Amino acid sequence: MAGFSPWASSGLLGGAGRRITIAASASVALWLAVLWASMGVAPTAPAPSVAAPSAIIASPEPAPVKPVVPPLRLVAAAGAPAPGGGSYNRFGLEMKTVATPVNARGDVAFFAKLARGAADEGIFLWHDGRASLVAAIGAAVPGGGTIAGFTERPTPSLNAGGKVAFAATVEGGRASEAVLAWSGGKLTAVVQSGTRAPGVPGAVFFDFAPPALNDAGDAAILATLRRGRDTLDGIYLAAKGQLTKAVAGGDPAPGGGSFAALAAPVLNASGTIAFAAVVEGGPTPGGIFVAGENGALRQVVGAGNASPGGGVFARISEHVGLDDAGRVAFGAFLGQGGPRAGVFMAADGGIAPIALLGDAAPGGGKFAAFGDAPSLAPDGRLAFLAAIDGGSGTTGVYAGGPEGVVRVAGPGEAVAGGRHIGDFPLNAAVAAGPRGWLAFQSTLRDGEDQAEAIILFAPAER
């Protein structure tokens, strides 16, 4: 594997990418794409002096210097007014990772718990410096009933056109759960519980994990199916008004055995789906799999496979990233020698370590832990949260691409408006967007006080 680079192996980003190995000693992995060019603006050089007719030398007015704006922008903060009434309280759930996806325009979709309003929870879209309400508890659901909540993992999905999709619990209607999509102020139902599950005879949809959108508006959905007294997992593609089964519990797994449990999928522009799964009766107990646009399944990596960083993959994160070139990013714990954990990229049949525990972290210190939710933008850039030993802060946001891995943000860094990043909440998440955008959760420090916040990293040319 020496010298293999997942970016150099694909024509999407092109160029001679170099493999970067980085590390730490606990484990938390998460990905996201970012452009890390400097936000600094060079002052314009003054024009040369000109002699006046009276022989007095005139000093020109110095050219105005454009102020340097921090690349970190505030999207929302606890205590601030929320569209639709009340104020933001929190942006996640206890012990749950809730990501805040960002698109190529810098729009951010996010979940929030609310205080002092008519609703306790809502989904919001931040666009052009302003947040709007997508849906809140009590909103009418197409087909009947109202939204009662946003499930145990209320992560929304967002595409380039500003379409937002999410899973919700429903009360007062025929369905108890639904996957809903919002676009242009209109809410539509993608799929609802109680309806027939295609491809699994006798099964109906029971509940849903957060969906994954692509820019065509298609959605990949993990659902629990009920068939008589039994339940099983199924992953479906919703495209052009049709639901098609990609894989379900009990289906044969590539390489042998059958799928026993499935994790929430990710989806790219071509309709390819990537997901983690548990396998029974096969040569490996599970791994990461890809369902191509033609429906063919293949395994990307399996538990027990050799790791290019040394040792073997002992446990693989259920959260994976997928870009439009088909590259897959994932986090894993390792065994039988070598580093104890790392973040990896699979491309063109090879796997490269992007970050490994114990290696030097850009900006100082050594990686001590990675987040558990890799995020990979459609254009192949990724980002992750990491705990640091011996650096300027205990936690940092990092981004990776063909140029290497860089530090994007950490405690104490300035946010536009004069405040600063504080600590990172437990199970904070980072999301990568195209063209270098990045959104993440942190706290915002104002004197001795800290409040939960969602921060957007803006690419330099924005």
N, C-alpha and C positions, 0 to 999 in steps of 0.2 A: 504494500500500500504506500510505500515511500513516495512522496511527491504528488500523490493524487489530490486534485482539488475539485470539489463539486462545482465550483463556478467556472473553472477553466474547461470542464468537460461538457459544458452546455453553451450553445450559441446565443442564448438570450442575453447574458451579461457580457459575454465575449472576453477577450483579453487573457492575459496570463495571470489568473488568480493564484494566490499562494495559500497553502494550507497553514492555518494558525492553530497551534495547540496551546490551550490555556487551562487553568485549573483552580481547584479549591478543595475543602475538606469536609463539608456537609453536603446536602444536596437539595437544590431548588432550581428547575430549568424552565426558561421561557424565552420565546423568540419574537423578533419583530424587525421589519425593515426600516433603515434610516439612512438619510444622506447626512454626512457629518462635515460638510465644508464649513469654514469659519463664517461667522456673522459679522466680523469686523469690516468697517468701511474706511478705506484710506482717504485722508483729507486731500482736497484738491490743491495742487501747488499754486501759489500766488503768481500773478502775471508779473513780468519784469517792469521796473520803474520806467516812467516816461518823462523826459525833460519838458517843463512848461516854458512858454515863451519868455517869461520873466527870469528864467534860469533857476527857478525854485523847483526842487525835485518833488514831484507829487507821489505820495505813498498810496498805492491802490488799496481799496477795501479788501480784506481777506475773504476768500471764498467761504461761504458757510459750510460747516462740517456736519454731515448727516449723522444724527445720533445713532449710536450702536444699540440696537434693540436686542434684548436677550432672546435666544431661539426658543425659550420655554414660555408657553402661553397658558394662562389659566382658562380652563373650560368650565368648571363648576367647582364650588366649594361648599362644605357643610355650613349651614346658617344663611346662605344666600337665598333670595326669593326664587321659587321654582315656577316655571310656566304652568298655568292651570290652577295655581293657588298653593299656599303653604310655603315651606322652605325645604331645601335639601338637608337630609340628616346624615345618611351614609350612602356609600356607593358599592357595597358588597354585602355578603352574608357571612355570619360566623363560620369559620373553617371552610369557606367555599371560595374558589377562584372565579371571579366574575370579570371577564375581559371587556375592554372598551374599544371596539373596532374603529379604524380610521380608513378613509378612502383617499383616492388620488387628489381630491380637492381640499383635503384637510378637514372634511366633515367627521364628526365623532358621534357614534351612537352609544348610549350608556343607560344603565339601570340605576335608580336611586330609591332609597327609602326616604319618606317624607315626614315632616312634622308640621303640626298646626294647619293642616289642609283637609279637604274633603276626602282625599284618598291617601292611603298609607304607602303606596308604591307606584312607580311609573317608569316608563321607557321614554327617553328623550333623544333628540337629534340636535347637535350643535353644528350650525352652518353659518359661515361668514361672520363669526364673532357673536352669534346669538343662538340661544337654545329655544327649541319649540317642543311641545308635548306631542309624542307619538300616541301613547295610550296609557291610561291609568286604571287602577282598580275602579270598577263601576262602569267602564265604557261598554257600549253595546257590541255584541259579537255577531257578525253576519250569520244568519241561520237561527238566531235566538239565544237568549241568555246574556249575561254580562261577565266581564273579566273579574275573577275572584282573586287572582294572584299570578305570579310569573314563575312558578315552579321552583324546585329546589336549587336550580342553577340558572338564574335569570339573565344569561348572557345574550344580548341581541346580536344579529348579524347585519352587515351593511355592505352595499355594493356601490359601484362608481356613480350610478345615477341617483343615489340617495334613497334607494329602497331599503327598508328595515324589516327584518323578520325576527320572530321570537315565539317561544312556547308560552302558553298561558293556561291556567285552570279556569274553568267556566262554571257558573252557577245559574240556575233558572232556565236552562235550555236542555235540549236533548243530549248534547255532548257534555262531558265533564272536563275534557282537555282539548286543546286545539293548537295548531301552528298557524299563526296569523302573519300577514304581510301588510305593511303600510307604505304607501307611495302617493305623493301629491295630496296628502290630507285624507286619503281614503283607506279604510281598513278592509281587507279581504281575508277569507279563510282559505288556507292552503290544504289542510287536512284536519279532520275532527275525529275524536274518539267515537267508537261505535260503528264506524263505517268499515266496509269490507277491505281487507288487506290483500292486494293483488299478489299472486304468486305463491300464496300460502293457503291451500284449501281449508275452508272452515274457520279461518282466523279473522278477527277484527282488530282495529287499532284500539289500544287501551290508554297509553300515555306516551309523552314525547320528551326527548332531550332538546336542547337548543339547536335550531337548524343552522346550516351553513349555506350562504348565498354565493353565487358567482355574478359576474357583471351582466350576463344575459338574463338574470332574474330567476334562474333555476335554483332549486334548493335540494340539498342532501339532508335527510332526516333520519335520526335513530328513533325507533319506536318500540315500545313494548307491545307485543301482540298477545291477544287472548284467544285460545283455541280450546273450547270446552273448559275444563278446570286447569289446563296448563297455560303457562305463559312462556314466551320466547322473544328474543330480540330480532329486529329486522331493520335493515338500512334501505331507504327508498330514495329515488331521484324523482323530484317533482319538476317536470319540464313541459312546456307548451300545454298545460292543462291536464297532463297525464301523470299518473303515479306508476313507477316501474320499480320492481324489487331488484336491488343490487345483490344482496346477500341476506340470509336469515339463519338463525340458530338451527343446527342440524345439517346445514349444507356441507358438502365436502370441502375441506381446506386444501389449498395447494400443498403438495408434499406429503399429504396423508392426514388422517384423522378428520374430525368435523368441528365446526364452530360451535362453541358452548356459550360464549358471551361476547358481546360487541360493545365498543366504545363509540362515542359521538364522532361522526365523520367530518372531513374537510373536503372541499370541492374546488376544482379549478375551471378555467375558461372552456376547456375542451369537454367537460363533463366527467373527467376522471375523479374518482373518489378514493381517498386514503383513510384508513382507520386502524386502530389497534383491536386485537381480539384475543380471547382465550380459546385454545384448541384442546380437544379431548382425543386421546387415542392416536396422536401423531408423534412424529420424531421430536417435536418441540412443544412445550406447553402453551405457546402463544407467541405473538409478535405483531408486526405491522404489515398490513396487506394493502394492495391497490386493486381497485376494480376499474378497468379501462372503459373507454366509451363504447367498445364493442361487447362489454359485459365480462370479458375474460379476467380472471383473478390471478394475481401473483403475489408471492411473499417478498417483502423488501428486506426484512431482518427478523430473525427468530431468537427467542431466549435460548441461551446455550451456544449461539454462534460466536466465533472468535471476534474480538473487538480489535480494530486497527490501533487503538491506544494501549493494547496489552490486556491480557485476561480475556474473559468472555462476558457477553451480555447476560446478566443475571436477572434483571427486572427492567422492563421498558415502560416508559410513561404512557398512560392512556391518551394523553394529549399530543397530537402530531401537527405538523405544518406541511402544506403542499403548495408549490408554486405552479405557474402556467407552463413551465418547462418540464414538469413532472418530478422535480426534486422534492425530497421528503426530509424534514427536520424533526428530530426527536431527542428526548433526554433518556438517559439510562443509568442504572446502577451496574457496576461491574464486579466480577468475582474472579478468583483464581489468579491473582496477581495483577499488577498494573494499578493505575489510579482507581479510586473507588466509585467514581461517577464522572459523567461528562455529557456534553451536548454534541450531536453528530448530524451529519448531512449525508443522505444517500442520493446518488445520481449515476445514471448510466451503468448500473450494475456494481458500482463501488460504494464504499462508505468511508468518509473522512471525519476525524475528530475536529470539531471547531473549538471546543473548550473542554479542558480536563482539570479535575481537581488538583490544586497544588501549583499550577503554573502561574507565572507572573501576570497580573491583571493590568491592562492599559490604565495609566493614571496613578499606579502605585499599588502595593500590596499583592496578595495572592488570592485567587479564587478559593472561597471556603464553602460555598453552597450555591446551587442553582435552583430556579423556580421549576414548577412541574408542568408548565403549559407552554410548549414551544409555539412561537408565532412566526410565520413566514409569509412575506408579502408576495403578491402575484409576480412581481419582477425579480424575485429571488433574494432580496435582502432580508435579513432576519434581526431579531433583537431578543434580549433576555435580561431578567433581573438576576443579580448575583450578590451573595454576601461576601465580604472581603475581610481578610486578616492582614493587619499591618499597613493599611493604606490610610488615606485622608478621611475616609468615612467607612461605616460598617456595611453599607449597601450601595450598589450602583446599578444604573441602567446601561446596558452595553448593546452595541449593534455590530453586525458582521456583514461583510460583502467581499468582493474579489480583492479589495485593498487591504483586508485584514479585519481585526476586531478593534473597536474603539469604545471609549467611555463616553456616554451621552449626557448623563446627569447623575447627581448624587446629593446627599444632604448638604444644605448650606448654599446651594446654587440659586442664583437670582431668577425669579419669574417676572415676566413683563408686568409692570404695575408696582414693583417695589418690594414685594414679599419674597420669601425664600422657601425652598424645599426643606421640610423637616425630616421626620422618620418615614419609613415605608410600612404600611399596615401589614399585619399577618396575612399571608396568601394574596398579597398585591399581585396585579397582573399587568403585563405590557402587551401591546398589540402593534404589529407592523403593518404599515400601509404602503401603497405604491409611491414611487418618486421620493422616498425618504421621509415621509410622515411617520410619526410614532406617538402613541398615546399610552399613558400609564397612570396608575393610582399612586398617590403618596399622601403625606400630610403637608399642610402649608403652615409655615411658622410666622407668627406675628407677635413679636416680643416673646413672652413666656408661653403664650397660648399656641396650640396646634389644632388644626381642623382638617378632616379628610378632604381630599381634592382630586380632581382629574386634571392632568397636565398634558399638553400637546407640545411635542417637539416639532418645530417648523424647519424645513430644509432652508438652506442659506438663500436660495434665489427667490424664496417666496416673499 
